[in-house]
Structure formats: structure tokens, C-alpha cells
Amino acid sequence: MTDETETVEPDHIKIFNDVDHHRFVIEVEGKVAGFAVYHIRGGRHLFVHTEIDPSFEKQGLGSKLIKAALDEVAADGGTVVPLCPFVRAWIKRHPEYDSLVDHELLATIEKA
């Protein structure tokens, strides 16, 4: 059984945390439109990859997905390490989420 946490979106969009598969998923009208893969290490969410199906691109779904994922992490009092370029760029464009980032660990990983 999959442990899922759902985020409220318009009726045709569903965003949820598919804990068993370590990814946040966005569905549009019941079809998987994309996902953001993460791994939890030391209590931190390391976001490693985000993908939106080409047939769903240019609709802002990646942004909706990452916002919902980061909102959930924040609500749980967590921190993130944005290894995925899309997540990192999204946070840069939305500085109100910068406080979620473990900058020290990110810098250590980037030096390795």
C-alpha cells in the first residue's frame, strides 16, 4: 500500500507525496504529468530529479509540483537540499523558500 499525502489543487490537478517511491507526483485528470524524486538522508529531503511529461509542458505544472512539495516539507519542519537544477532554480526565483535549504550541506556536496 502506498502512503500518500495529498495537496489540494483544482479538481483536475492532484499533487501527492508517493512516499513508497520517494517522489512527489502531479496528476492531471488522473494521468501522471510529472514527478519530483527525493531521498531522505539525515532528516533532509534531497531533491535529485524533476520531470514533466512533454505532453504537459508549458502549463506551469513543474512549479505547482515543487511549490506543493516544498510546502509539505516546510509544514513537517524539514529542510531540503536542491540537487535537481529545476528545484534549485525554482527556489532562487522564490526566495521565501530559501530558508528551507541546508546551504552548508549543499556546499559540501558541490565541493565533492
C-alpha positions in Angstrom: 0.0 0.0 0.0 1.3 3.4 -0.9 1.5 6.1 1.8 0.3 9.3 0.1 -0.2 12.8 1.3 -2.4 14.9 -1.0 -2.2 18.6 -1.6 -5.3 20.5 -2.5 -5.4 21.8 -6.1 -8.1 22.4 -8.7 -10.3 19.4 -9.3 -8.4 18.3 -12.4 -4.9 18.5 -10.7 -3.8 16.3 -7.9 -0.4 16.5 -6.2 0.7 13.9 -3.7 3.7 12.5 -1.9 4.2 8.9 -3.0 6.4 8.0 0.0 6.9 4.4 -1.1 8.5 5.6 -4.4 10.3 8.6 -2.9 8.7 11.2 -5.1 6.0 13.9 -5.3 3.7 13.3 -8.2 1.4 15.6 -10.1 -1.6 14.2 -12.0 -3.8 16.0 -14.4 -7.2 14.4 -15.0 -5.9 11.1 -13.5 -2.8 10.9 -15.7 0.7 11.3 -14.2 2.0 14.5 -15.7 5.3 14.6 -13.7 7.2 13.9 -10.6 10.0 15.1 -8.3 12.3 12.4 -6.9 13.8 12.8 -3.5 15.8 10.8 -1.0 15.7 11.5 2.8 19.1 11.5 4.4 19.8 12.8 7.9 16.2 14.1 8.0 16.7 16.2 4.9 14.9 15.9 1.6 17.5 15.7 -1.2 15.6 16.6 -4.4 17.5 14.9 -7.2 15.3 14.9 -10.3 12.1 16.6 -11.6 10.4 15.6 -14.8 7.3 16.8 -16.5 5.9 14.7 -19.4 6.4 16.6 -22.7 2.7 16.5 -23.4 2.1 18.5 -20.2 4.9 21.1 -20.6 4.4 24.8 -20.6 1.4 24.7 -18.2 3.3 25.6 -15.0 2.9 22.1 -13.6 6.5 21.9 -12.6 6.2 25.0 -10.5 3.0 23.8 -8.9 4.6 20.4 -8.1 7.7 21.9 -6.5 5.7 24.5 -4.5 3.5 21.8 -3.1 6.5 19.6 -2.3 8.3 22.3 -0.5 5.2 23.4 1.3 4.8 19.9 2.6 8.4 19.7 3.7 8.1 23.1 5.5 4.9 22.0 7.2 6.7 19.0 8.6 9.6 21.2 9.8 12.0 19.7 7.3 14.9 21.0 5.3 15.8 20.5 1.6 19.0 20.0 -0.4 18.1 21.0 -4.0 20.4 18.9 -6.1 17.9 19.0 -9.0 18.6 22.1 -11.2 14.9 22.7 -11.6 14.3 22.7 -7.9 17.3 24.9 -7.3 16.2 27.4 -9.9 12.7 27.5 -8.6 13.9 28.3 -5.1 16.1 31.0 -6.5 13.0 32.6 -8.1 11.0 32.2 -4.9 13.4 33.4 -2.1 10.7 32.9 0.5 11.6 29.2 0.3 15.4 29.7 0.7 15.1 29.2 4.5 14.3 25.5 3.8 17.6 24.9 2.2 20.5 23.3 4.1 23.1 25.6 2.4 26.0 24.1 4.4 25.3 20.5 3.2 24.6 21.7 -0.3 28.0 23.5 -0.4 29.7 20.4 0.9 28.1 18.2 -1.8 29.0 20.7 -4.5 32.7 20.7 -3.4 32.9 16.8 -3.6 
